[in-house]
C-alpha cells in the first residue's frame, strides 16, 4: 500500500494540496491577482444585478455602488470629497438620489458595534488560547515565551502574503522561544485542524436544525461554491494526489488534505479529553465570532428609521453562511483570504434569498472587522514575543515550497529516486 501523506513535512506545516502543476512565481502572482478579479466580479457583475441579457449595466452599476455607500453611511463624507453630489447640488462625479439620504443618515448602533468588537476580539483570543493548550500537549515548556502571541504573529503575516506563510512564521517564532522544531510545527498544524473541526461541528448543528428539506439545498450549493473557488485558485506547489476535474467531493477533499486531517484526528484520539475539549472550544470560538458578525450587521441597521440589513435573514441561516465562508478561509490561497471569503459569503447569502447588495455590505463589514482586529493583535505580538523577520519568513516559505515542488517532480519523473528527492527538500529546509 502507498505510504500515507504526513500532515507535517520536513519541519513545515503542509497546508496546501493541489493537482495543478506550474511555476511557483506564477502561483504567487495569481495569489495576488485573484482577489481583485473576484472583487471586481462582485462589484461589476453581482452587485448591480443588471436587468436584461447583458451581465453589465452601467446605470445599474452606479445605482448599486451608491446604495452600498448609503448602507455604509458615508454619503455625506463622499459629498465633502466631491465624489458624489446630492441631486444637482455639488460637483461630485456620481449623482445621489434624495431617497438614499435617509438611509445614509440613519442612526448608528454603537451598542451592537461594541459587542461586535468585543466578541470577535474574544474569538481571536480564544484561538490563541487553543494554541496554548496545544503547546502544553506537545511538550513545550511553560517557561517558553510567546505561546499565545506567536499565533497572532503568524495570522498577521497572512494578512499580507498568500498561501499562509504565517503558519511557518508561528512555528519559527515558537522555535525562537525555546520550542523544538517538531513540537512547534505540530502545534501550528493541529491548531488549524481544530479550526476545521469547530467549523464542521457548527455546520452539522446548523444542518440538523434545518432538517432534511431545509439543509439539502444550502449543503449542495455550499459544495458547488467551494469547488468553484478551489478550481479558480492556484496553490503553491504541486501535489502527488491526482483528482478528476469534475469529482467535486474529491477536489474539496484533496484541497483540504482530508487524509492528513483524518490522520491527525486519529492521533488525537489517544487523548480523548483533549480532543473533545479543544473541539468544544473551537465550536464555541466560532459561535462567538458569528455573534460578533451578527452584531455588526445590527450596528449598521436602524429599526427606528425603518432600515434593517437583511431583515428576513434568520440567525441559523446566518450561521451556516459564515461557517461555509470560514471553510474557504481555512487555506489562505490569497492574502487575508481576500476575495475568497467575500465571494463565498456573498453567494451563500444569495442561496438564502438575500440580495447581492446586502450580502456584499455585510460581508465587507465582517472582513473589515476581523482583519482590523487581527492587525491590532499582530502589532501587539511584535512587542510581546521574539518574532522572526516577516520578509525572511516569506522568503523561507517560498524557498521551502520550491524545494518541495522540485522533490515531488523528481519523484514523479523518477519514482525510484526517492532518496535524492528527500535530500533536496531537507537540504533546503536546513
NORHUPE-V736443 format. One record per backbone hydrogen bond with DSSP energy under -1.0 kcal/mol. NH is the residue of the N-H (numbers start at 0). CO is the residue of the C=O. If there is no record, write none. Layout:
BEGIN
nh=NH co=CO
nh=NH co=CO
END
This chain:
BEGIN
nh=8 co=11
nh=11 co=8
nh=13 co=6
nh=14 co=12
nh=26 co=22
nh=27 co=23
nh=28 co=24
nh=29 co=25
nh=30 co=26
nh=31 co=27
nh=32 co=28
nh=33 co=29
nh=36 co=32
nh=37 co=33
nh=38 co=34
nh=39 co=35
nh=40 co=36
nh=41 co=37
nh=42 co=38
nh=43 co=39
nh=44 co=40
nh=45 co=40
nh=46 co=41
nh=60 co=56
nh=61 co=57
nh=62 co=58
nh=63 co=59
nh=64 co=60
nh=65 co=61
nh=66 co=62
nh=67 co=63
nh=68 co=64
nh=69 co=65
nh=70 co=66
nh=71 co=67
nh=72 co=69
nh=73 co=68
nh=77 co=73
nh=78 co=74
nh=79 co=75
nh=80 co=76
nh=81 co=78
nh=82 co=77
nh=84 co=93
nh=86 co=95
nh=88 co=85
nh=93 co=82
nh=95 co=84
nh=99 co=96
nh=100 co=97
nh=103 co=99
nh=104 co=100
nh=108 co=298
nh=109 co=107
nh=112 co=108
nh=113 co=109
nh=114 co=110
nh=115 co=111
nh=116 co=112
nh=117 co=113
nh=118 co=114
nh=119 co=115
nh=120 co=116
nh=121 co=117
nh=122 co=118
nh=123 co=119
nh=124 co=120
nh=125 co=121
nh=126 co=122
nh=127 co=123
nh=128 co=124
nh=129 co=125
nh=130 co=126
nh=131 co=127
nh=132 co=128
nh=133 co=129
nh=134 co=130
nh=135 co=131
nh=136 co=132
nh=137 co=133
nh=138 co=135
nh=139 co=134
nh=143 co=140
nh=149 co=145
nh=150 co=147
nh=152 co=148
nh=153 co=149
nh=154 co=150
nh=155 co=151
nh=156 co=152
nh=157 co=153
nh=158 co=155
nh=159 co=156
nh=160 co=156
nh=162 co=331
nh=166 co=163
nh=168 co=164
nh=169 co=165
nh=170 co=166
nh=171 co=167
nh=172 co=168
nh=173 co=169
nh=174 co=170
nh=175 co=171
nh=178 co=173
nh=183 co=179
nh=184 co=180
nh=185 co=181
nh=186 co=182
nh=187 co=183
nh=188 co=184
nh=189 co=185
nh=190 co=186
nh=191 co=187
nh=192 co=188
nh=193 co=189
nh=194 co=190
nh=195 co=191
nh=196 co=192
nh=197 co=193
nh=198 co=194
nh=199 co=195
nh=200 co=196
nh=201 co=197
nh=202 co=198
nh=203 co=199
nh=204 co=200
nh=205 co=201
nh=206 co=202
nh=207 co=203
nh=208 co=204
nh=209 co=205
nh=210 co=206
nh=214 co=210
nh=215 co=211
nh=218 co=214
nh=219 co=215
nh=220 co=216
nh=221 co=217
nh=222 co=218
nh=223 co=219
nh=224 co=220
nh=225 co=221
nh=226 co=222
nh=227 co=223
nh=228 co=224
nh=229 co=225
nh=230 co=226
nh=231 co=227
nh=232 co=228
nh=246 co=243
nh=247 co=245
nh=250 co=246
nh=251 co=247
nh=252 co=248
nh=253 co=249
nh=254 co=250
nh=255 co=251
nh=256 co=253
nh=257 co=252
nh=260 co=256
nh=261 co=257
nh=262 co=258
nh=263 co=259
nh=264 co=260
nh=265 co=261
nh=266 co=262
nh=267 co=263
nh=269 co=266
nh=270 co=267
nh=274 co=270
nh=275 co=271
nh=276 co=272
nh=277 co=273
nh=278 co=274
nh=279 co=275
nh=280 co=276
nh=281 co=277
nh=282 co=278
nh=283 co=279
nh=284 co=280
nh=285 co=281
nh=286 co=282
nh=287 co=283
nh=288 co=284
nh=289 co=285
nh=290 co=286
nh=291 co=287
nh=292 co=288
nh=293 co=289
nh=294 co=290
nh=295 co=291
nh=296 co=292
nh=297 co=293
nh=298 co=294
nh=299 co=295
nh=300 co=297
nh=301 co=306
nh=304 co=301
nh=305 co=302
nh=306 co=301
nh=312 co=309
nh=317 co=313
nh=318 co=314
nh=319 co=315
nh=320 co=316
nh=321 co=317
nh=322 co=318
nh=323 co=319
nh=324 co=320
nh=325 co=321
nh=326 co=322
nh=327 co=323
nh=328 co=324
nh=332 co=330
nh=335 co=157
nh=336 co=333
nh=337 co=334
nh=340 co=336
nh=342 co=338
nh=343 co=339
nh=344 co=340
nh=345 co=341
nh=346 co=342
nh=347 co=343
nh=348 co=344
nh=349 co=345
nh=350 co=346
nh=351 co=347
nh=352 co=349
nh=353 co=348
nh=358 co=354
nh=359 co=355
nh=360 co=356
nh=361 co=357
nh=362 co=358
nh=363 co=359
nh=364 co=360
nh=365 co=361
nh=366 co=362
nh=367 co=363
nh=368 co=364
nh=369 co=365
nh=370 co=366
nh=371 co=367
nh=372 co=368
nh=373 co=369
nh=374 co=370
nh=375 co=371
nh=376 co=372
nh=377 co=373
nh=378 co=374
nh=379 co=375
nh=380 co=376
nh=381 co=377
nh=382 co=379
nh=383 co=379
nh=384 co=380
nh=392 co=388
nh=393 co=389
nh=394 co=390
nh=395 co=391
nh=396 co=392
nh=397 co=393
nh=398 co=394
nh=399 co=395
nh=400 co=396
nh=401 co=397
nh=402 co=398
nh=403 co=399
nh=404 co=400
nh=405 co=401
nh=406 co=402
nh=407 co=403
nh=408 co=404
nh=409 co=405
nh=410 co=406
nh=411 co=407
nh=412 co=408
nh=413 co=409
nh=416 co=413
nh=420 co=416
nh=421 co=417
nh=422 co=418
nh=423 co=419
nh=424 co=420
nh=425 co=421
nh=426 co=422
nh=427 co=423
nh=428 co=424
nh=429 co=425
END
